[in-house]
Amino acid sequence: MTAKTITVVDEQGRPFIDAVISVAAAAGEKSNLPAPSRQPAIMDQVNRQFEPTTLVIEQGRTVVFPNSDNIRHHVYSFSQPKPFEIKLYAGDSVPPVQFDKSGIVVLGCNIHDSMLGFIYVKDSNPSWQTNQNGQAEITTAQGEILIWHPDLSVNHLERLPYALTGGDEPVTITLPRVAQLETSKRVFGNSKFKRQ
Protein backbone atom coordinates (compact mmCIF):
# COMPACT_ATOMS: atom_id res chain seq x y z
CA MET A 1 0.00 0.00 0.00
CA THR A 2 1.36 3.41 -0.92
CA ALA A 3 1.76 6.21 1.58
CA LYS A 4 0.11 9.56 1.00
CA THR A 5 1.24 12.75 2.75
CA ILE A 6 -1.59 14.78 4.27
CA THR A 7 -0.88 18.29 5.57
CA VAL A 8 -3.53 19.93 7.76
CA VAL A 9 -3.34 23.73 8.13
CA ASP A 10 -5.60 26.62 9.09
CA GLU A 11 -6.50 29.61 6.89
CA GLN A 12 -3.28 31.41 7.92
CA GLY A 13 -1.24 28.37 6.88
CA ARG A 14 -0.41 27.43 10.49
CA PRO A 15 -0.15 23.65 10.96
CA PHE A 16 -2.55 21.69 13.12
CA ILE A 17 0.01 19.89 15.30
CA ASP A 18 -1.03 16.53 16.80
CA ALA A 19 -4.24 16.38 14.77
CA VAL A 20 -5.57 12.82 14.45
CA ILE A 21 -6.52 11.53 11.00
CA SER A 22 -8.54 8.32 10.97
CA VAL A 23 -10.24 6.16 8.37
CA ALA A 24 -14.01 6.46 8.61
CA ALA A 25 -15.71 3.11 9.20
CA ALA A 26 -17.91 1.89 6.37
CA ALA A 27 -21.57 1.50 7.33
CA GLY A 28 -22.12 -1.68 9.30
CA GLU A 29 -18.42 -2.48 9.24
CA LYS A 30 -17.06 -3.90 12.46
CA SER A 31 -13.54 -5.12 12.80
CA ASN A 32 -11.72 -6.76 15.66
CA LEU A 33 -9.88 -4.54 18.05
CA PRO A 34 -6.19 -5.27 18.43
CA ALA A 35 -5.12 -6.11 21.96
CA PRO A 36 -4.08 -2.90 23.71
CA SER A 37 -0.54 -2.55 24.99
CA ARG A 38 -0.11 -3.88 28.52
CA GLN A 39 2.21 -0.98 29.25
CA PRO A 40 0.18 1.99 30.55
CA ALA A 41 0.38 5.21 28.53
CA ILE A 42 1.55 8.29 30.44
CA MET A 43 -0.29 11.61 30.74
CA ASP A 44 2.01 13.65 32.97
CA GLN A 45 1.47 17.06 34.52
CA VAL A 46 4.39 19.44 34.10
CA ASN A 47 4.39 23.21 34.75
CA ARG A 48 0.62 23.14 35.30
CA GLN A 49 0.02 21.63 31.86
CA PHE A 50 -0.84 18.14 30.67
CA GLU A 51 2.14 16.55 28.94
CA PRO A 52 1.52 15.64 26.17
CA THR A 53 -1.45 17.90 25.43
CA THR A 54 -2.89 15.16 23.20
CA LEU A 55 -2.34 11.48 23.95
CA VAL A 56 -3.46 8.88 21.38
CA ILE A 57 -4.10 5.38 22.74
CA GLU A 58 -5.76 2.14 21.68
CA GLN A 59 -9.19 1.34 23.06
CA GLY A 60 -8.84 -0.71 26.26
CA ARG A 61 -5.45 0.71 27.25
CA THR A 62 -4.76 2.11 30.69
CA VAL A 63 -3.27 5.54 31.36
CA VAL A 64 -1.29 6.66 34.40
CA PHE A 65 -1.44 10.30 35.51
CA PRO A 66 1.79 11.09 37.35
CA ASN A 67 2.04 14.59 38.81
CA SER A 68 5.55 15.93 38.20
CA ASP A 69 4.66 19.35 39.60
CA ASN A 70 5.39 20.31 43.20
CA ILE A 71 1.73 21.27 43.65
CA ARG A 72 -1.30 18.99 43.83
CA HIS A 73 -3.69 18.50 40.92
CA HIS A 74 -7.29 17.26 40.70
CA VAL A 75 -7.74 15.59 37.28
CA TYR A 76 -11.23 14.99 35.93
CA SER A 77 -13.25 14.44 32.76
CA PHE A 78 -16.96 14.70 31.97
CA SER A 79 -16.49 13.17 28.50
CA GLN A 80 -18.86 10.39 27.52
CA PRO A 81 -16.23 7.75 26.69
CA LYS A 82 -14.73 8.00 30.19
CA PRO A 83 -16.03 10.26 32.96
CA PHE A 84 -13.63 9.99 35.92
CA GLU A 85 -12.01 11.97 38.70
CA ILE A 86 -8.68 11.74 40.50
CA LYS A 87 -8.97 13.96 43.56
CA LEU A 88 -6.15 16.17 44.82
CA TYR A 89 -2.90 14.25 44.66
CA ALA A 90 0.83 14.62 44.22
CA GLY A 91 3.49 12.28 42.82
CA ASP A 92 2.52 9.05 41.09
CA SER A 93 0.50 7.36 43.80
CA VAL A 94 -2.76 6.97 41.83
CA PRO A 95 -3.78 3.75 40.07
CA PRO A 96 -4.05 3.72 36.25
CA VAL A 97 -7.36 4.52 34.56
CA GLN A 98 -8.66 2.20 31.82
CA PHE A 99 -10.20 3.70 28.67
CA ASP A 100 -12.44 0.96 27.31
CA LYS A 101 -14.58 3.05 24.93
CA SER A 102 -13.31 4.83 21.84
CA GLY A 103 -13.77 8.58 21.51
CA ILE A 104 -12.29 11.85 22.70
CA VAL A 105 -11.77 12.46 26.40
CA VAL A 106 -11.26 16.08 27.47
CA LEU A 107 -9.23 16.44 30.68
CA GLY A 108 -9.19 19.30 33.13
CA CYS A 109 -7.86 20.13 36.57
CA ASN A 110 -10.36 21.32 39.16
CA ILE A 111 -7.73 23.58 40.71
CA HIS A 112 -6.04 25.02 37.62
CA ASP A 113 -8.56 26.14 34.97
CA SER A 114 -5.84 26.72 32.38
CA MET A 115 -4.98 23.00 32.31
CA LEU A 116 -6.58 21.25 29.36
CA GLY A 117 -5.58 17.92 27.86
CA PHE A 118 -7.02 15.34 25.48
CA ILE A 119 -6.95 11.57 25.24
CA TYR A 120 -7.94 10.28 21.82
CA VAL A 121 -9.04 6.66 22.27
CA LYS A 122 -8.73 4.95 18.87
CA ASP A 123 -11.18 2.39 17.57
CA SER A 124 -10.06 -0.44 15.28
CA ASN A 125 -9.78 1.77 12.17
CA PRO A 126 -6.30 2.97 11.16
CA SER A 127 -5.29 6.40 12.44
CA TRP A 128 -2.29 8.71 12.26
CA GLN A 129 -1.14 11.79 14.18
CA THR A 130 0.26 14.90 12.49
CA ASN A 131 3.76 16.15 13.31
CA GLN A 132 5.07 19.67 14.06
CA ASN A 133 4.48 20.60 10.40
CA GLY A 134 0.87 19.36 10.46
CA GLN A 135 1.83 16.37 8.30
CA ALA A 136 1.05 12.67 8.49
CA GLU A 137 1.95 9.82 6.16
CA ILE A 138 -1.23 7.81 5.76
CA THR A 139 -1.61 4.47 4.01
CA THR A 140 -5.07 4.89 2.54
CA ALA A 141 -5.33 6.61 -0.83
CA GLN A 142 -9.06 7.15 -1.15
CA GLY A 143 -12.30 7.11 0.77
CA GLU A 144 -13.50 9.19 3.68
CA ILE A 145 -11.17 10.20 6.47
CA LEU A 146 -12.01 12.00 9.71
CA ILE A 147 -9.83 14.78 11.09
CA TRP A 148 -9.81 15.73 14.77
CA HIS A 149 -7.97 18.52 16.56
CA PRO A 150 -9.18 20.42 19.65
CA ASP A 151 -9.10 23.74 17.76
CA LEU A 152 -11.55 22.50 15.09
CA SER A 153 -14.64 22.88 17.31
CA VAL A 154 -15.76 24.86 20.33
CA ASN A 155 -16.42 21.71 22.38
CA HIS A 156 -13.11 20.14 21.16
CA LEU A 157 -14.93 16.93 20.18
CA GLU A 158 -15.85 17.28 16.48
CA ARG A 159 -14.27 15.06 13.85
CA LEU A 160 -14.49 16.63 10.40
CA PRO A 161 -15.04 14.34 7.37
CA TYR A 162 -12.89 14.76 4.28
CA ALA A 163 -13.14 12.75 1.05
CA LEU A 164 -9.79 11.62 -0.35
CA THR A 165 -9.45 11.01 -4.05
CA GLY A 166 -7.28 8.30 -5.57
CA GLY A 167 -3.56 8.53 -6.10
CA ASP A 168 -0.65 9.11 -3.80
CA GLU A 169 -0.09 12.83 -4.49
CA PRO A 170 0.36 14.93 -1.34
CA VAL A 171 -2.80 16.68 -0.15
CA THR A 172 -3.06 19.89 1.87
CA ILE A 173 -6.32 20.27 3.77
CA THR A 174 -7.18 23.79 4.98
CA LEU A 175 -9.62 23.93 7.89
CA PRO A 176 -10.89 26.85 9.99
CA ARG A 177 -9.43 27.12 13.49
CA VAL A 178 -12.70 27.59 15.40
CA ALA A 179 -11.39 27.50 18.95
CA GLN A 180 -8.06 28.69 20.26
CA LEU A 181 -6.92 26.67 23.24
CA GLU A 182 -5.46 29.77 24.89
CA THR A 183 -8.90 31.38 25.16
CA SER A 184 -11.04 28.27 25.57
CA LYS A 185 -9.08 26.94 28.56
CA ARG A 186 -10.78 29.41 30.88
CA VAL A 187 -14.26 28.05 30.16
CA PHE A 188 -13.44 24.38 30.68
CA GLY A 189 -15.31 24.05 33.97
CA ASN A 190 -18.43 25.98 33.07
CA SER A 191 -21.90 24.46 33.05
CA LYS A 192 -22.16 24.44 29.23
CA PHE A 193 -19.36 21.86 29.12
CA LYS A 194 -20.83 19.65 31.84
CA ARG A 195 -24.06 19.09 29.92
CA GLN A 196 -22.39 17.54 26.88
MARLUM-764055 format. One line per field, with one value per residue (C-alpha): x, y, z; residue in three letters. Coordinates in steps of 0.02 Angstrom, whole numbers. Example, Ala and Ser with C-alpha at 12.3 -4.5 7.8 and 13.67 -1.06 7.14 Angstrom:
px	[615|684]
py	[-225|-53]
pz	[390|357]
residu	[ala|ser]
END
This chain:
px	[0|68|88|5|62|-79|-44|-177|-167|-280|-325|-164|-62|-21|-7|-128|1|-52|-212|-278|-326|-427|-512|-700|-785|-896|-1079|-1106|-921|-853|-677|-586|-494|-309|-256|-204|-27|-5|110|9|19|78|-14|101|73|219|219|31|1|-42|107|76|-73|-145|-117|-173|-205|-288|-460|-442|-272|-238|-163|-64|-72|90|102|278|233|270|86|-65|-185|-364|-387|-561|-662|-848|-824|-943|-811|-736|-802|-681|-601|-434|-449|-307|-145|42|175|126|25|-138|-189|-202|-368|-433|-510|-622|-729|-666|-688|-615|-588|-563|-462|-459|-393|-518|-386|-302|-428|-292|-249|-329|-279|-351|-348|-397|-452|-437|-559|-503|-489|-315|-264|-115|-57|13|188|253|224|43|92|53|97|-61|-80|-253|-267|-453|-615|-675|-559|-601|-491|-491|-399|-459|-455|-578|-732|-788|-821|-656|-747|-793|-713|-725|-752|-645|-657|-489|-472|-364|-178|-33|-5|18|-140|-153|-316|-359|-481|-545|-472|-635|-570|-403|-346|-273|-445|-552|-454|-539|-713|-672|-766|-922|-1095|-1108|-968|-1041|-1203|-1119]
py	[0|170|311|478|638|739|914|997|1187|1331|1480|1570|1419|1371|1183|1084|995|827|819|641|577|416|308|323|155|94|75|-84|-124|-195|-256|-338|-227|-264|-305|-145|-128|-194|-49|99|260|415|580|683|853|972|1160|1157|1081|907|828|782|895|758|574|444|269|107|67|-35|35|106|277|333|515|555|729|797|968|1016|1063|949|925|863|779|750|722|735|659|519|387|400|513|500|598|587|698|808|712|731|614|452|368|349|187|186|226|110|185|48|153|241|429|592|623|804|822|965|1007|1066|1179|1251|1307|1336|1150|1062|896|767|579|514|333|247|120|-22|89|148|320|436|589|745|807|983|1030|968|819|634|491|390|224|245|330|358|356|460|510|600|739|787|926|1021|1187|1125|1144|1243|1085|1007|846|864|753|831|717|738|637|581|551|415|426|455|642|747|834|994|1014|1189|1196|1342|1356|1380|1375|1435|1333|1488|1569|1414|1347|1471|1403|1219|1203|1299|1223|1222|1093|983|954|877]
pz	[0|-46|79|50|137|214|279|388|406|454|345|396|344|524|548|656|765|840|739|722|550|548|418|430|460|319|366|465|462|623|640|783|903|921|1098|1185|1250|1426|1463|1527|1427|1522|1537|1649|1726|1705|1738|1765|1593|1534|1447|1308|1272|1160|1197|1069|1137|1084|1153|1313|1362|1534|1568|1720|1776|1867|1941|1910|1980|2160|2182|2191|2046|2035|1864|1796|1638|1599|1425|1376|1335|1510|1648|1796|1935|2025|2178|2241|2233|2211|2141|2054|2190|2092|2003|1813|1728|1591|1434|1365|1247|1092|1076|1135|1320|1373|1534|1656|1829|1958|2036|1881|1749|1619|1615|1468|1393|1274|1262|1091|1114|944|879|764|609|558|622|613|709|624|665|703|520|523|415|424|308|288|201|127|-41|-57|39|184|324|485|554|738|828|983|888|755|865|1016|1119|1058|1009|824|692|520|369|214|53|-18|-203|-278|-305|-190|-225|-67|-7|94|188|249|394|499|674|770|948|1013|1162|1245|1258|1279|1428|1544|1508|1534|1699|1654|1653|1461|1456|1592|1496|1344]
residu	[met|thr|ala|lys|thr|ile|thr|val|val|asp|glu|gln|gly|arg|pro|phe|ile|asp|ala|val|ile|ser|val|ala|ala|ala|ala|gly|glu|lys|ser|asn|leu|pro|ala|pro|ser|arg|gln|pro|ala|ile|met|asp|gln|val|asn|arg|gln|phe|glu|pro|thr|thr|leu|val|ile|glu|gln|gly|arg|thr|val|val|phe|pro|asn|ser|asp|asn|ile|arg|his|his|val|tyr|ser|phe|ser|gln|pro|lys|pro|phe|glu|ile|lys|leu|tyr|ala|gly|asp|ser|val|pro|pro|val|gln|phe|asp|lys|ser|gly|ile|val|val|leu|gly|cys|asn|ile|his|asp|ser|met|leu|gly|phe|ile|tyr|val|lys|asp|ser|asn|pro|ser|trp|gln|thr|asn|gln|asn|gly|gln|ala|glu|ile|thr|thr|ala|gln|gly|glu|ile|leu|ile|trp|his|pro|asp|leu|ser|val|asn|his|leu|glu|arg|leu|pro|tyr|ala|leu|thr|gly|gly|asp|glu|pro|val|thr|ile|thr|leu|pro|arg|val|ala|gln|leu|glu|thr|ser|lys|arg|val|phe|gly|asn|ser|lys|phe|lys|arg|gln]
END
